[in-house]
Amino acid sequence: MENRAVIRTELAIIGSGMAGMAAALFAANRKIPAVVAGGAGGFEYASGLLDLWGLTRPDQGYCKNPWQGIGQIAKIWPSHPFSKIPEPNITQAFEELIAGLKNHGLDYTGLPRENSRIITAFGTAKPTYRLPVTMEHNATALKEKPATLLLDFNGLREFRAKFVQQVLASAWPQIRVAAIDFPQMSQRSELFTPLMAQAMETEQVQDKFAAAVKPLLKDELFLGLPAILGIHRSQDILNRLQKLLEVKIFEIPTSPVSVPGIRLKETFKRALTGTCVTLLPNQRIISAASNLREFCLDTNSQPGIGTTRIQAKNCLLATGRFLSNGLISGPKGIQESVFNLRVDQPETREHWHGENYFDPKGHAVNLAGLPTDENLRPTDKNNSPAHENLYAAGSILAGQDWMRNRSGTGLSIATAFYAIKQMGLSQK
Ligand SMILES: Cc1cc2nc3c(=O)[nH]c(=O)nc-3n(C[C@H](O)[C@H](O)[C@H](O)COP(=O)(O)OP(=O)(O)OC[C@H]3O[C@@H](n4cnc5c(N)ncnc54)[C@H](O)[C@@H]3O)c2cc1C
């Protein structure tokens, strides 16, 4: 017979993306015993930037002040999750999360209550609220446009400095591009940023990298490169290389698999080690039942481990949208995958998208998700909580379009914080 472990806990968190891991950190800070069951994914796609609110309407351009944008939400999208959360709680959520990451070696920065703009791998400028310190000079360089060297690596396909230079050339003529072989990898036909970042953890590779770059620098003040400055000690690596090369160095976020996303996930894991929160990595909940007192959740079978049954008094659903299978689209429309909860969605599939792909109003399907009450508890067809102690957080929530509003991580952090707060379980 297959092994089955049973864990009894106060709180089960389903999903280990940004919303699930942020909730886990907030639970640990409040000494709430919790178990996180999470399928892989989420972080590997993320840029590592913590957006809060970047765009209200395309014709108005990017928001300089995200709080101004958030202040307009209740009027424009009354059912948006942000309209349920008092602003001081959103501030508190960011402060607590950033302090937690900093305590475990990942430092974030940003302007007091404004968005910064940074260069992406497409050469475009993107607004974000909080950025890793390894990208701090990215924002400064984009603003001041000084003499800058952008670095290409032979064999790396996911980043092209030459392309970034071409897009920015008219506004920023002082960008020069140079290419090097990445130390100890010149034999490889193709490079990947996670491999390069891992290699960068050693001083030997850092020294070789510095020796290869030094002769290429002329009178540049800044050096830009794809996000490869290590996984666990990115800030130390940045500081060391800046000293060796005597320039300000900045990272540019790359497409998935994203090193800054992996850094975030690894930092959360470190922050939760030795706390009252247990992680069950890569374990998906495949069956869920509940009665008035508790939830009974079974994970899929793991080689050598078997399955795990989690019995919990409270549950937070943070399983994401279509990409993570929190929502599934089928012939009957969109379904929620764990509890089969009610999903707010367009009447038929024909109503999912408007005729114009670039419609400034966006597309109805992107607002689909779980409707909730004021406490972020998913509601049934009578608008009553589906379960007294079931909450939801992150991109699975209805009434928001995080991709369009550049609010992905902020939505996850704020709703995770508020759901944990509204549970009223704090042991502190
Ligand atoms: C390509 C890309 C780029 C992005 N860039 C940015 C950016 O620049 N700035 C920004 O702020 N945000 C960005 N985001 C958004 C951000 O990374 C998160 O996706 C967002 O915050 C949503 O997080 P989430 O936790 O709600 O969902 P997800 O990140 O989708 O996580 C859901 C998790 O739940 C797990 N899961 C699903 N079903 C189950 C189950 N039955 N049992 C257990 N686990 C389950 C999944 O495996 C997954 O790990 C980006 C996202 C993507 C995809």
The ligand as an ORCA input file, in Angstrom:
! r2SCAN-3c Opt
* xyz 0 1
  C       5.819     35.911    -17.961
  C       5.455     36.622    -16.686
  C       6.089     37.813    -16.371
  C       5.752     38.488    -15.205
  N       6.380     39.665    -14.920
  C       6.013     40.354    -13.837
  C       6.597     41.616    -13.563
  O       7.440     42.108    -14.297
  N       6.195     42.264    -12.438
  C       5.251     41.750    -11.601
  O       4.925     42.386    -10.601
  N       4.687     40.570    -11.845
  C       5.038     39.865    -12.936
  N       4.447     38.655    -13.198
  C       3.356     38.203    -12.316
  C       3.806     37.449    -11.106
  O       4.984     36.748    -11.339
  C       2.790     36.408    -10.648
  O       2.444     35.587    -11.741
  C       1.563     37.010    -10.130
  O       1.939     37.759     -9.009
  C       0.520     35.930     -9.793
  O       0.944     35.147     -8.721
  P       0.029     34.010     -8.133
  O       0.752     33.438     -6.971
  O      -1.346     34.471     -7.961
  O      -0.059     32.914     -9.302
  P       1.082     32.028     -9.944
  O       2.377     32.733     -9.983
  O       0.511     31.539    -11.217
  O       1.254     30.807     -8.929
  C       0.266     29.835     -8.712
  C       0.921     28.603     -8.120
  O      -0.098     27.678     -7.721
  C       0.312     26.380     -8.065
  N      -0.874     25.508     -8.189
  C      -1.880     25.530     -9.105
  N      -2.777     24.546     -8.843
  C      -2.335     23.907     -7.746
  C      -2.808     22.791     -6.989
  N      -3.925     22.132     -7.313
  N      -2.103     22.392     -5.905
  C      -0.974     23.046     -5.546
  N      -0.460     24.079     -6.236
  C      -1.120     24.515     -7.316
  C       1.069     26.573     -9.387
  O       1.929     25.495     -9.659
  C       1.828     27.862     -9.114
  O       3.071     27.591     -8.509
  C       4.791     37.950    -14.331
  C       4.168     36.742    -14.628
  C       4.474     36.080    -15.794
  C       3.766     34.793    -16.100
*
